[in-house]
Amino acid sequence: MYIPAAMSLNDAEAVSLIDNYPFALLISNQQGLVASHLPLLFDSDRRRLIGHMAKANGQWRALDGQSVLVVFSGPHAYISPRWYEGSPNVPTWNYTAAHVYGTFKLLNPTEDGLSVEAVLKQTIARFESDLWQDEAVMPTDYVGKLSQAIVAFEIVVERIEAKAKLGQQRKIGDQQGVSAALKASGRLDDKALYREMQRMGLGLGIESDAAPDQ
């Protein structure tokens, strides 16, 4: 990924991006490129991603021990040149993203201490903490059958490249024009990008030590 120095995120910022936007694209090369859209969780203690996919998804076959790329995408939106303080300018697209490079490994409960059910529990708890205890919705026998139809895996992280292209390299007036337009917009993508700019404190056109607009 092309990352100008002003847009590069450090490791902690990259992990924060991954935690906030865990729905990822898992890409591998198995006699041609293959990709799956999956939620993946970052395990900071062991510096790995953990996840699962359906056994019917053939991507996992012959992937054990292979290198993969995982792409996490944060909010993104079109940026009009009319929002800048001066002209001429051209349109652009602002976004945040993280690329994780690592090695795919199928999880063995005996060796890795994580069963398919444990990975399911962790994933569900991340998004709906009390769902696992709801027997009316997720009976134990149903979950057991479901577990037999999926495979659990980890991706041992080798490196992370992360980028926030939020207009933070532009003049203060340009940043203020863009952030004001995004904030006032009725488009969900625009509002999501503005909230991400607030979260990261970038591209808002304020001094670095000032608090982002809440």
Disulfide bonds with the S-S distance in Angstrom:
none
